[in-house]
Structure formats: structure tokens, C-alpha cells
Amino acid sequence: MTMEEKVARINELYHKSKNEGLTGEEKAEQDALRKEYIKSFRNNLRATLENVSILEPDGTVTKPHRNIKN
């Protein structure tokens, strides 16, 4: 299942929960999909931030210090 399909399924389950309610199985699926999405989002954000460089006024390029705790 692609990330787009997972997001669509998360949204589908959300709307169903507001209209009719979810079964226990659907709630577990929704929770698992949300956790996968958040994990993927954090990994992508971390990878993006690790590739950031700062151009200083004097022309030098520096990498920010890593203060992220896993």
C-alpha cells in the first residue's frame, strides 16, 4: 500500500468514525495506519533537516549541530 493509499484509508476511517462509528478491528487498523504515517513523516523530516546547510554572512557554509534525541 502506497503512502497516498494509506492517507486515503486514514481519512476514510476518520469520516466513518464520525458518521457511523468504527468496529474494534477498524479502530486498530486506523491506529496502525496513523502510526506508520507519523513514523514516515518524522523520518522524511529528519532526512531533510540532516541535509540543511547554513550560509553564513561571511560566505562560509556550516551544518547545524545535531541535538535530536531518538
All heavy atoms as a GROMACS GRO file, in nm:
protein
  569
    1MET      N    1   0.085  -0.117   0.000
    1MET     CA    2   0.000   0.000   0.000
    1MET      C    3   0.090   0.124   0.000
    1MET      O    4   0.179   0.136   0.084
    1MET     CB    5  -0.088  -0.004   0.126
    1MET     CG    6  -0.191   0.104   0.133
    1MET     SD    7  -0.294   0.100   0.284
    1MET     CE    8  -0.423  -0.010   0.233
    2THR      N    9   0.067   0.213  -0.093
    2THR     CA   10   0.146   0.335  -0.100
    2THR      C   11   0.104   0.432   0.009
    2THR      O   12  -0.003   0.415   0.071
    2THR     CB   13   0.130   0.405  -0.236
    2THR    OG1   14  -0.005   0.452  -0.248
    2THR    CG2   15   0.163   0.313  -0.352
    3MET      N   16   0.184   0.534   0.032
    3MET     CA   17   0.152   0.632   0.135
    3MET      C   18   0.022   0.705   0.100
    3MET      O   19  -0.059   0.732   0.189
    3MET     CB   20   0.268   0.731   0.152
    3MET     CG   21   0.253   0.819   0.274
    3MET     SD   22   0.226   0.732   0.431
    3MET     CE   23   0.376   0.642   0.449
    4GLU      N   24   0.000   0.734  -0.027
    4GLU     CA   25  -0.124   0.802  -0.067
    4GLU      C   26  -0.245   0.715  -0.035
    4GLU      O   27  -0.347   0.766   0.011
    4GLU     CB   28  -0.121   0.836  -0.216
    4GLU     CG   29  -0.025   0.948  -0.250
    4GLU     CD   30  -0.022   0.978  -0.400
    4GLU    OE1   31  -0.104   0.923  -0.475
    4GLU    OE2   32   0.062   1.059  -0.439
    5GLU      N   33  -0.233   0.586  -0.058
    5GLU     CA   34  -0.342   0.493  -0.028
    5GLU      C   35  -0.365   0.485   0.123
    5GLU      O   36  -0.480   0.477   0.169
    5GLU     CB   37  -0.312   0.355  -0.084
    5GLU     CG   38  -0.314   0.348  -0.235
    5GLU     CD   39  -0.260   0.218  -0.292
    5GLU    OE1   40  -0.181   0.151  -0.222
    5GLU    OE2   41  -0.299   0.184  -0.405
    6LYS      N   42  -0.257   0.488   0.200
    6LYS     CA   43  -0.269   0.484   0.345
    6LYS      C   44  -0.340   0.609   0.397
    6LYS      O   45  -0.427   0.601   0.483
    6LYS     CB   46  -0.132   0.471   0.411
    6LYS     CG   47  -0.071   0.334   0.393
    6LYS     CD   48   0.067   0.326   0.457
    6LYS     CE   49   0.132   0.192   0.426
    6LYS     NZ   50   0.265   0.181   0.484
    7VAL      N   51  -0.302   0.725   0.343
    7VAL     CA   52  -0.365   0.850   0.385
    7VAL      C   53  -0.513   0.849   0.348
    7VAL      O   54  -0.599   0.890   0.428
    7VAL     CB   55  -0.292   0.972   0.324
    7VAL    CG1   56  -0.371   1.100   0.347
    7VAL    CG2   57  -0.152   0.984   0.381
    8ALA      N   58  -0.544   0.801   0.229
    8ALA     CA   59  -0.684   0.792   0.187
    8ALA      C   60  -0.763   0.701   0.281
    8ALA      O   61  -0.877   0.732   0.319
    8ALA     CB   62  -0.694   0.742   0.043
    9ARG      N   63  -0.702   0.589   0.321
    9ARG     CA   64  -0.770   0.496   0.412
    9ARG      C   65  -0.786   0.558   0.551
    9ARG      O   66  -0.890   0.542   0.614
    9ARG     CB   67  -0.691   0.364   0.420
    9ARG     CG   68  -0.755   0.261   0.508
    9ARG     CD   69  -0.887   0.212   0.455
    9ARG     NE   70  -0.940   0.108   0.544
    9ARG     CZ   71  -1.066   0.082   0.562
    9ARG    NH1   72  -1.158   0.147   0.493
    9ARG    NH2   73  -1.105  -0.012   0.646
   10ILE      N   74  -0.685   0.630   0.598
   10ILE     CA   75  -0.696   0.700   0.726
   10ILE      C   76  -0.813   0.796   0.723
   10ILE      O   77  -0.895   0.802   0.816
   10ILE     CB   78  -0.565   0.775   0.761
   10ILE    CG1   79  -0.453   0.677   0.792
   10ILE    CG2   80  -0.586   0.872   0.877
   10ILE    CD1   81  -0.315   0.741   0.800
   11ASN      N   82  -0.823   0.874   0.615
   11ASN     CA   83  -0.932   0.970   0.601
   11ASN      C   84  -1.068   0.901   0.592
   11ASN      O   85  -1.166   0.947   0.650
   11ASN     CB   86  -0.909   1.059   0.479
   11ASN     CG   87  -0.795   1.156   0.500
   11ASN    OD1   88  -0.765   1.194   0.613
   11ASN    ND2   89  -0.730   1.195   0.393
   12GLU      N   90  -1.072   0.791   0.518
   12GLU     CA   91  -1.196   0.714   0.505
   12GLU      C   92  -1.243   0.664   0.643
   12GLU      O   93  -1.361   0.677   0.677
   12GLU     CB   94  -1.172   0.596   0.412
   12GLU     CG   95  -1.290   0.507   0.388
   12GLU     CD   96  -1.254   0.389   0.299
   12GLU    OE1   97  -1.170   0.405   0.208
   12GLU    OE2   98  -1.311   0.281   0.321
   13LEU      N   99  -1.150   0.610   0.721
   13LEU     CA  100  -1.185   0.562   0.854
   13LEU      C  101  -1.225   0.676   0.947
   13LEU      O  102  -1.315   0.661   1.030
   13LEU     CB  103  -1.068   0.482   0.913
   13LEU     CG  104  -1.041   0.347   0.848
   13LEU    CD1  105  -0.910   0.289   0.897
   13LEU    CD2  106  -1.156   0.251   0.873
   14TYR      N  107  -1.161   0.791   0.932
   14TYR     CA  108  -1.197   0.908   1.013
   14TYR      C  109  -1.341   0.948   0.986
   14TYR      O  110  -1.420   0.968   1.079
   14TYR     CB  111  -1.104   1.026   0.984
   14TYR     CG  112  -1.154   1.155   1.043
   14TYR    CD1  113  -1.142   1.179   1.180
   14TYR    CD2  114  -1.217   1.250   0.965
   14TYR    CE1  115  -1.191   1.296   1.236
   14TYR    CE2  116  -1.267   1.367   1.019
   14TYR     CZ  117  -1.254   1.390   1.154
   14TYR     OH  118  -1.304   1.506   1.209
   15HIS      N  119  -1.377   0.961   0.858
   15HIS     CA  120  -1.513   1.002   0.822
   15HIS      C  121  -1.616   0.898   0.868
   15HIS      O  122  -1.724   0.935   0.914
   15HIS     CB  123  -1.523   1.029   0.672
   15HIS     CG  124  -1.450   1.152   0.630
   15HIS    ND1  125  -1.486   1.279   0.670
   15HIS    CD2  126  -1.339   1.168   0.554
   15HIS    CE1  127  -1.402   1.367   0.619
   15HIS    NE2  128  -1.310   1.302   0.548
   16LYS      N  129  -1.581   0.772   0.855
   16LYS     CA  130  -1.671   0.667   0.901
   16LYS      C  131  -1.689   0.674   1.052
   16LYS      O  132  -1.801   0.655   1.102
   16LYS     CB  133  -1.620   0.529   0.860
   16LYS     CG  134  -1.716   0.419   0.897
   16LYS     CD  135  -1.672   0.284   0.849
   16LYS     CE  136  -1.777   0.180   0.892
   16LYS     NZ  137  -1.735   0.046   0.867
   17SER      N  138  -1.582   0.705   1.124
   17SER     CA  139  -1.593   0.713   1.271
   17SER      C  140  -1.686   0.827   1.312
   17SER      O  141  -1.756   0.816   1.413
   17SER     CB  142  -1.455   0.731   1.335
   17SER     OG  143  -1.405   0.861   1.314
   18LYS      N  144  -1.685   0.935   1.237
   18LYS     CA  145  -1.772   1.049   1.269
   18LYS      C  146  -1.918   1.020   1.234
   18LYS      O  147  -2.008   1.070   1.300
   18LYS     CB  148  -1.725   1.175   1.195
   18LYS     CG  149  -1.592   1.226   1.246
   18LYS     CD  150  -1.600   1.263   1.392
   18LYS     CE  151  -1.466   1.302   1.446
   18LYS     NZ  152  -1.468   1.320   1.591
   19ASN      N  153  -1.940   0.942   1.128
   19ASN     CA  154  -2.076   0.916   1.082
   19ASN      C  155  -2.141   0.796   1.150
   19ASN      O  156  -2.254   0.805   1.197
   19ASN     CB  157  -2.079   0.897   0.930
   19ASN     CG  158  -2.041   1.023   0.855
   19ASN    OD1  159  -2.064   1.133   0.905
   19ASN    ND2  160  -1.981   1.008   0.739
   20GLU      N  161  -2.072   0.683   1.153
   20GLU     CA  162  -2.133   0.559   1.199
   20GLU      C  163  -2.062   0.498   1.319
   20GLU      O  164  -2.120   0.416   1.388
   20GLU     CB  165  -2.132   0.452   1.089
   20GLU     CG  166  -2.151   0.500   0.950
   20GLU     CD  167  -2.118   0.396   0.845
   20GLU    OE1  168  -2.091   0.279   0.878
   20GLU    OE2  169  -2.120   0.434   0.729
   21GLY      N  170  -1.937   0.528   1.336
   21GLY     CA  171  -1.858   0.463   1.439
   21GLY      C  172  -1.776   0.350   1.375
   21GLY      O  173  -1.808   0.303   1.266
   22LEU      N  174  -1.671   0.309   1.444
   22LEU     CA  175  -1.582   0.206   1.391
   22LEU      C  176  -1.591   0.080   1.477
   22LEU      O  177  -1.615   0.088   1.598
   22LEU     CB  178  -1.437   0.255   1.392
   22LEU     CG  179  -1.402   0.376   1.306
   22LEU    CD1  180  -1.257   0.414   1.326
   22LEU    CD2  181  -1.429   0.347   1.160
   23THR      N  182  -1.566  -0.032   1.413
   23THR     CA  183  -1.555  -0.158   1.487
   23THR      C  184  -1.418  -0.160   1.553
   23THR      O  185  -1.330  -0.079   1.522
   23THR     CB  186  -1.568  -0.279   1.393
   23THR    OG1  187  -1.458  -0.279   1.302
   23THR    CG2  188  -1.699  -0.275   1.315
   24GLY      N  189  -1.397  -0.254   1.643
   24GLY     CA  190  -1.268  -0.267   1.709
   24GLY      C  191  -1.156  -0.293   1.609
   24GLY      O  192  -1.045  -0.240   1.622
   25GLU      N  193  -1.186  -0.372   1.509
   25GLU     CA  194  -1.086  -0.404   1.405
   25GLU      C  195  -1.050  -0.279   1.324
   25GLU      O  196  -0.933  -0.256   1.293
   25GLU     CB  197  -1.143  -0.512   1.313
   25GLU     CG  198  -1.044  -0.573   1.217
   25GLU     CD  199  -1.105  -0.686   1.137
   25GLU    OE1  200  -1.140  -0.789   1.198
   25GLU    OE2  201  -1.118  -0.669   1.015
   26GLU      N  202  -1.150  -0.198   1.293
   26GLU     CA  203  -1.125  -0.076   1.216
   26GLU      C  204  -1.048   0.026   1.299
   26GLU      O  205  -0.960   0.096   1.246
   26GLU     CB  206  -1.257  -0.016   1.167
   26GLU     CG  207  -1.323  -0.097   1.057
   26GLU     CD  208  -1.463  -0.049   1.024
   26GLU    OE1  209  -1.534   0.000   1.114
   26GLU    OE2  210  -1.503  -0.063   0.906
   27LYS      N  211  -1.077   0.034   1.428
   27LYS     CA  212  -1.002   0.125   1.516
   27LYS      C  213  -0.855   0.084   1.523
   27LYS      O  214  -0.767   0.169   1.519
   27LYS     CB  215  -1.061   0.126   1.656
   27LYS     CG  216  -1.191   0.200   1.667
   27LYS     CD  217  -1.245   0.196   1.809
   27LYS     CE  218  -1.383   0.260   1.814
   27LYS     NZ  219  -1.441   0.253   1.949
   28ALA      N  220  -0.830  -0.046   1.530
   28ALA     CA  221  -0.692  -0.096   1.534
   28ALA      C  222  -0.622  -0.065   1.402
   28ALA      O  223  -0.504  -0.025   1.402
   28ALA     CB  224  -0.691  -0.246   1.561
   29GLU      N  225  -0.692  -0.083   1.291
   29GLU     CA  226  -0.634  -0.051   1.159
   29GLU      C  227  -0.602   0.097   1.150
   29GLU      O  228  -0.494   0.136   1.104
   29GLU     CB  229  -0.732  -0.091   1.048
   29GLU     CG  230  -0.681  -0.057   0.909
   29GLU     CD  231  -0.784  -0.077   0.799
   29GLU    OE1  232  -0.900  -0.109   0.828
   29GLU    OE2  233  -0.746  -0.060   0.682
   30GLN      N  234  -0.694   0.181   1.194
   30GLN     CA  235  -0.674   0.326   1.190
   30GLN      C  236  -0.553   0.366   1.274
   30GLN      O  237  -0.469   0.445   1.230
   30GLN     CB  238  -0.800   0.397   1.241
   30GLN     CG  239  -0.794   0.548   1.234
   30GLN     CD  240  -0.917   0.612   1.294
   30GLN    OE1  241  -0.968   0.568   1.396
   30GLN    NE2  242  -0.965   0.718   1.230
   31ASP      N  243  -0.542   0.310   1.392
   31ASP     CA  244  -0.429   0.340   1.480
   31ASP      C  245  -0.297   0.297   1.417
   31ASP      O  246  -0.199   0.372   1.419
   31ASP     CB  247  -0.448   0.270   1.615
   31ASP     CG  248  -0.344   0.311   1.716
   31ASP    OD1  249  -0.320   0.433   1.732
   31ASP    OD2  250  -0.284   0.221   1.777
   32ALA      N  251  -0.294   0.178   1.359
   32ALA     CA  252  -0.171   0.127   1.295
   32ALA      C  253  -0.132   0.215   1.176
   32ALA      O  254  -0.014   0.248   1.158
   32ALA     CB  255  -0.190  -0.017   1.251
   33LEU      N  256  -0.230   0.253   1.095
   33LEU     CA  257  -0.201   0.338   0.979
   33LEU      C  258  -0.150   0.475   1.022
   33LEU      O  259  -0.057   0.529   0.961
   33LEU     CB  260  -0.326   0.353   0.892
   33LEU     CG  261  -0.367   0.230   0.812
   33LEU    CD1  262  -0.504   0.252   0.748
   33LEU    CD2  263  -0.264   0.198   0.705
   34ARG      N  264  -0.210   0.531   1.126
   34ARG     CA  265  -0.166   0.662   1.175
   34ARG      C  266  -0.022   0.655   1.226
   34ARG      O  267   0.058   0.744   1.199
   34ARG     CB  268  -0.256   0.711   1.287
   34ARG     CG  269  -0.389   0.764   1.238
   34ARG     CD  270  -0.476   0.807   1.353
   34ARG     NE  271  -0.597   0.873   1.305
   34ARG     CZ  272  -0.698   0.906   1.383
   34ARG    NH1  273  -0.694   0.880   1.512
   34ARG    NH2  274  -0.804   0.964   1.332
   35LYS      N  275   0.011   0.548   1.298
   35LYS     CA  276   0.147   0.533   1.349
   35LYS      C  277   0.247   0.519   1.236
   35LYS      O  278   0.356   0.577   1.241
   35LYS     CB  279   0.155   0.413   1.444
   35LYS     CG  280   0.091   0.441   1.578
   35LYS     CD  281   0.097   0.322   1.670
   35LYS     CE  282   0.028   0.355   1.802
   35LYS     NZ  283   0.027   0.242   1.893
   36GLU      N  284   0.212   0.442   1.132
   36GLU     CA  285   0.300   0.428   1.015
   36GLU      C  286   0.321   0.562   0.948
   36GLU      O  287   0.432   0.596   0.908
   36GLU     CB  288   0.240   0.331   0.914
   36GLU     CG  289   0.251   0.186   0.951
   36GLU     CD  290   0.189   0.097   0.844
   36GLU    OE1  291   0.215   0.119   0.723
   36GLU    OE2  292   0.114   0.007   0.881
   37TYR      N  293   0.212   0.640   0.932
   37TYR     CA  294   0.220   0.770   0.867
   37TYR      C  295   0.311   0.864   0.946
   37TYR      O  296   0.397   0.931   0.890
   37TYR     CB  297   0.080   0.831   0.852
   37TYR     CG  298   0.084   0.970   0.794
   37TYR    CD1  299   0.102   0.989   0.657
   37TYR    CD2  300   0.074   1.082   0.876
   37TYR    CE1  301   0.108   1.116   0.604
   37TYR    CE2  302   0.081   1.209   0.823
   37TYR     CZ  303   0.098   1.226   0.687
   37TYR     OH  304   0.105   1.353   0.635
   38ILE      N  305   0.292   0.870   1.077
   38ILE     CA  306   0.372   0.959   1.162
   38ILE      C  307   0.520   0.918   1.157
   38ILE      O  308   0.608   1.004   1.148
   38ILE     CB  309   0.318   0.961   1.305
   38ILE    CG1  310   0.183   1.032   1.307
   38ILE    CG2  311   0.415   1.028   1.401
   38ILE    CD1  312   0.107   1.019   1.437
   39LYS      N  313   0.546   0.790   1.162
   39LYS     CA  314   0.684   0.741   1.155
   39LYS      C  315   0.749   0.782   1.022
   39LYS      O  316   0.862   0.831   1.019
   39LYS     CB  317   0.688   0.590   1.170
   39LYS     CG  318   0.826   0.532   1.168
   39LYS     CD  319   0.823   0.381   1.185
   39LYS     CE  320   0.963   0.323   1.179
   39LYS     NZ  321   0.961   0.176   1.192
   40SER      N  322   0.677   0.764   0.914
   40SER     CA  323   0.728   0.801   0.782
   40SER      C  324   0.752   0.952   0.773
   40SER      O  325   0.855   0.997   0.721
   40SER     CB  326   0.630   0.757   0.674
   40SER     OG  327   0.670   0.801   0.548
   41PHE      N  328   0.658   1.030   0.825
   41PHE     CA  329   0.669   1.176   0.823
   41PHE      C  330   0.793   1.221   0.900
   41PHE      O  331   0.871   1.303   0.851
   41PHE     CB  332   0.543   1.239   0.883
   41PHE     CG  333   0.545   1.388   0.881
   41PHE    CD1  334   0.501   1.458   0.770
   41PHE    CD2  335   0.592   1.460   0.990
   41PHE    CE1  336   0.504   1.597   0.768
   41PHE    CE2  337   0.596   1.598   0.989
   41PHE     CZ  338   0.552   1.667   0.878
   42ARG      N  339   0.813   1.165   1.019
   42ARG     CA  340   0.928   1.202   1.100
   42ARG      C  341   1.060   1.164   1.032
   42ARG      O  342   1.156   1.240   1.036
   42ARG     CB  343   0.919   1.136   1.237
   42ARG     CG  344   0.816   1.200   1.325
   42ARG     CD  345   0.809   1.133   1.460
   42ARG     NE  346   0.711   1.199   1.545
   42ARG     CZ  347   0.654   1.144   1.649
   42ARG    NH1  348   0.686   1.020   1.684
   42ARG    NH2  349   0.566   1.211   1.720
   43ASN      N  350   1.064   1.046   0.972
   43ASN     CA  351   1.186   1.004   0.903
   43ASN      C  352   1.218   1.096   0.786
   43ASN      O  353   1.334   1.132   0.764
   43ASN     CB  354   1.174   0.859   0.856
   43ASN     CG  355   1.182   0.760   0.969
   43ASN    OD1  356   1.234   0.790   1.076
   43ASN    ND2  357   1.128   0.642   0.948
   44ASN      N  358   1.115   1.133   0.710
   44ASN     CA  359   1.136   1.225   0.597
   44ASN      C  360   1.182   1.362   0.644
   44ASN      O  361   1.272   1.422   0.585
   44ASN     CB  362   1.009   1.238   0.513
   44ASN     CG  363   0.979   1.114   0.434
   44ASN    OD1  364   1.067   1.033   0.406
   44ASN    ND2  365   0.854   1.096   0.398
   45LEU      N  366   1.120   1.412   0.750
   45LEU     CA  367   1.159   1.542   0.805
   45LEU      C  368   1.303   1.538   0.856
   45LEU      O  369   1.382   1.628   0.830
   45LEU     CB  370   1.065   1.584   0.917
   45LEU     CG  371   1.095   1.717   0.984
   45LEU    CD1  372   1.092   1.832   0.883
   45LEU    CD2  373   0.998   1.743   1.098
   46ARG      N  374   1.338   1.432   0.928
   46ARG     CA  375   1.474   1.418   0.981
   46ARG      C  376   1.576   1.415   0.866
   46ARG      O  377   1.680   1.481   0.872
   46ARG     CB  378   1.485   1.290   1.065
   46ARG     CG  379   1.620   1.276   1.132
   46ARG     CD  380   1.623   1.162   1.232
   46ARG     NE  381   1.549   1.201   1.352
   46ARG     CZ  382   1.442   1.136   1.400
   46ARG    NH1  383   1.400   1.028   1.341
   46ARG    NH2  384   1.380   1.179   1.508
   47ALA      N  385   1.545   1.339   0.761
   47ALA     CA  386   1.636   1.331   0.646
   47ALA      C  387   1.653   1.467   0.580
   47ALA      O  388   1.764   1.505   0.540
   47ALA     CB  389   1.584   1.229   0.545
   48THR      N  390   1.545   1.542   0.570
   48THR     CA  391   1.552   1.675   0.511
   48THR      C  392   1.637   1.768   0.597
   48THR      O  393   1.724   1.839   0.546
   48THR     CB  394   1.410   1.735   0.495
   48THR    OG1  395   1.334   1.651   0.408
   48THR    CG2  396   1.416   1.876   0.438
   49LEU      N  397   1.614   1.765   0.727
   49LEU     CA  398   1.690   1.854   0.816
   49LEU      C  399   1.837   1.818   0.823
   49LEU      O  400   1.922   1.906   0.841
   49LEU     CB  401   1.628   1.852   0.956
   49LEU     CG  402   1.490   1.915   0.967
   49LEU    CD1  403   1.435   1.897   1.108
   49LEU    CD2  404   1.492   2.061   0.928
   50GLU      N  405   1.869   1.691   0.807
   50GLU     CA  406   2.010   1.650   0.809
   50GLU      C  407   2.086   1.701   0.686
   50GLU      O  408   2.208   1.708   0.688
   50GLU     CB  409   2.020   1.498   0.818
   50GLU     CG  410   1.986   1.446   0.956
   50GLU     CD  411   1.985   1.294   0.964
   50GLU    OE1  412   1.999   1.227   0.860
   50GLU    OE2  413   1.969   1.244   1.077
   51ASN      N  414   2.014   1.739   0.581
   51ASN     CA  415   2.077   1.789   0.460
   51ASN      C  416   2.076   1.942   0.450
   51ASN      O  417   2.109   1.998   0.347
   51ASN     CB  418   2.010   1.729   0.336
   51ASN     CG  419   2.043   1.583   0.321
   51ASN    OD1  420   2.158   1.544   0.332
   51ASN    ND2  421   1.942   1.502   0.299
   52VAL      N  422   2.036   2.008   0.559
   52VAL     CA  423   2.032   2.154   0.561
   52VAL      C  424   2.171   2.210   0.590
   52VAL      O  425   2.242   2.160   0.677
   52VAL     CB  426   1.932   2.203   0.668
   52VAL    CG1  427   1.944   2.353   0.691
   52VAL    CG2  428   1.790   2.168   0.628
   53SER      N  429   2.208   2.311   0.516
   53SER     CA  430   2.333   2.384   0.540
   53SER      C  431   2.299   2.532   0.554
   53SER      O  432   2.206   2.581   0.491
   53SER     CB  433   2.430   2.366   0.424
   53SER     OG  434   2.467   2.231   0.413
   54ILE      N  435   2.375   2.601   0.637
   54ILE     CA  436   2.351   2.742   0.660
   54ILE      C  437   2.462   2.823   0.596
   54ILE      O  438   2.580   2.798   0.620
   54ILE     CB  439   2.345   2.773   0.812
   54ILE    CG1  440   2.230   2.694   0.874
   54ILE    CG2  441   2.329   2.923   0.837
   54ILE    CD1  442   2.226   2.700   1.025
   55LEU      N  443   2.424   2.918   0.513
   55LEU     CA  444   2.519   3.009   0.450
   55LEU      C  445   2.537   3.128   0.544
   55LEU      O  446   2.445   3.207   0.565
   55LEU     CB  447   2.469   3.055   0.313
   55LEU     CG  448   2.558   3.150   0.237
   55LEU    CD1  449   2.695   3.087   0.210
   55LEU    CD2  450   2.492   3.190   0.106
   56GLU      N  451   2.653   3.139   0.602
   56GLU     CA  452   2.684   3.246   0.697
   56GLU      C  453   2.710   3.376   0.622
   56GLU      O  454   2.743   3.375   0.503
   56GLU     CB  455   2.807   3.209   0.780
   56GLU     CG  456   2.794   3.081   0.860
   56GLU     CD  457   2.697   3.090   0.976
   56GLU    OE1  458   2.658   3.202   1.014
   56GLU    OE2  459   2.658   2.983   1.028
   57PRO      N  460   2.694   3.491   0.690
   57PRO     CA  461   2.719   3.620   0.624
   57PRO      C  462   2.859   3.633   0.564
   57PRO      O  463   2.878   3.704   0.466
   57PRO     CB  464   2.698   3.723   0.736
   57PRO     CG  465   2.609   3.655   0.833
   57PRO     CD  466   2.643   3.509   0.825
   58ASP      N  467   2.958   3.563   0.622
   58ASP     CA  468   3.093   3.573   0.568
   58ASP      C  469   3.117   3.480   0.449
   58ASP      O  470   3.226   3.474   0.395
   58ASP     CB  471   3.197   3.546   0.678
   58ASP     CG  472   3.190   3.403   0.731
   58ASP    OD1  473   3.105   3.325   0.685
   58ASP    OD2  474   3.272   3.370   0.819
   59GLY      N  475   3.012   3.406   0.409
   59GLY     CA  476   3.023   3.320   0.292
   59GLY      C  477   3.052   3.174   0.322
   59GLY      O  478   3.051   3.091   0.231
   60THR      N  479   3.079   3.142   0.446
   60THR     CA  480   3.106   3.002   0.481
   60THR      C  481   2.975   2.925   0.494
   60THR      O  482   2.869   2.982   0.523
   60THR     CB  483   3.185   2.990   0.612
   60THR    OG1  484   3.108   3.049   0.717
   60THR    CG2  485   3.320   3.057   0.603
   61VAL      N  486   2.985   2.797   0.470
   61VAL     CA  487   2.869   2.710   0.481
   61VAL      C  488   2.891   2.617   0.601
   61VAL      O  489   2.994   2.553   0.612
   61VAL     CB  490   2.850   2.626   0.352
   61VAL    CG1  491   2.734   2.531   0.367
   61VAL    CG2  492   2.831   2.718   0.232
   62THR      N  493   2.792   2.615   0.690
   62THR     CA  494   2.802   2.529   0.808
   62THR      C  495   2.680   2.441   0.820
   62THR      O  496   2.574   2.473   0.768
   62THR     CB  497   2.815   2.612   0.938
   62THR    OG1  498   2.700   2.696   0.949
   62THR    CG2  499   2.939   2.696   0.940
   63LYS      N  500   2.698   2.329   0.887
   63LYS     CA  501   2.587   2.240   0.916
   63LYS      C  502   2.544   2.266   1.060
   63LYS      O  503   2.628   2.283   1.147
   63LYS     CB  504   2.630   2.095   0.902
   63LYS     CG  505   2.658   2.054   0.758
   63LYS     CD  506   2.584   1.935   0.738
   63LYS     CE  507   2.557   1.857   0.625
   63LYS     NZ  508   2.430   1.859   0.574
   64PRO      N  509   2.414   2.267   1.086
   64PRO     CA  510   2.368   2.286   1.224
   64PRO      C  511   2.412   2.170   1.313
   64PRO      O  512   2.429   2.058   1.265
   64PRO     CB  513   2.216   2.290   1.213
   64PRO     CG  514   2.186   2.304   1.068
   64PRO     CD  515   2.305   2.259   0.993
   65HIS      N  516   2.429   2.195   1.441
   65HIS     CA  517   2.462   2.090   1.536
   65HIS      C  518   2.340   2.003   1.557
   65HIS      O  519   2.227   2.051   1.560
   65HIS     CB  520   2.507   2.150   1.669
   65HIS     CG  521   2.636   2.223   1.659
   65HIS    ND1  522   2.643   2.354   1.616
   65HIS    CD2  523   2.762   2.184   1.682
   65HIS    CE1  524   2.767   2.393   1.616
   65HIS    NE2  525   2.843   2.292   1.656
   66ARG      N  526   2.363   1.877   1.575
   66ARG     CA  527   2.252   1.785   1.595
   66ARG      C  528   2.221   1.773   1.744
   66ARG      O  529   2.304   1.728   1.822
   66ARG     CB  530   2.285   1.648   1.539
   66ARG     CG  531   2.169   1.555   1.550
   66ARG     CD  532   2.188   1.430   1.473
   66ARG     NE  533   2.065   1.354   1.484
   66ARG     CZ  534   2.056   1.226   1.470
   66ARG    NH1  535   2.163   1.157   1.439
   66ARG    NH2  536   1.942   1.164   1.484
   67ASN      N  537   2.100   1.811   1.782
   67ASN     CA  538   2.056   1.799   1.920
   67ASN      C  539   1.932   1.712   1.930
   67ASN      O  540   1.858   1.718   2.027
   67ASN     CB  541   2.023   1.938   1.979
   67ASN     CG  542   2.148   2.021   1.997
   67ASN    OD1  543   2.254   1.967   2.020
   67ASN    ND2  544   2.135   2.152   1.985
   68ILE      N  545   1.906   1.632   1.828
   68ILE     CA  546   1.787   1.548   1.823
   68ILE      C  547   1.813   1.420   1.900
   68ILE      O  548   1.913   1.354   1.881
   68ILE     CB  549   1.750   1.514   1.678
   68ILE    CG1  550   1.723   1.641   1.598
   68ILE    CG2  551   1.630   1.422   1.672
   68ILE    CD1  552   1.708   1.618   1.449
   69LYS      N  553   1.720   1.385   1.988
   69LYS     CA  554   1.729   1.260   2.060
   69LYS      C  555   1.635   1.160   1.996
   69LYS      O  556   1.520   1.192   1.968
   69LYS     CB  557   1.690   1.279   2.206
   69LYS     CG  558   1.786   1.368   2.281
   69LYS     CD  559   1.746   1.384   2.425
   69LYS     CE  560   1.845   1.477   2.495
   69LYS     NZ  561   1.809   1.497   2.635
   70ASN      N  562   1.684   1.040   1.970
   70ASN     CA  563   1.600   0.938   1.906
   70ASN      C  564   1.514   0.869   2.005
   70ASN      O  565   1.520   0.832   2.103
   70ASN     CB  566   1.687   0.837   1.832
   70ASN     CG  567   1.749   0.900   1.709
   70ASN    OD1  568   1.691   0.992   1.652
   70ASN    ND2  569   1.863   0.851   1.669
   0.00000   0.00000   0.00000
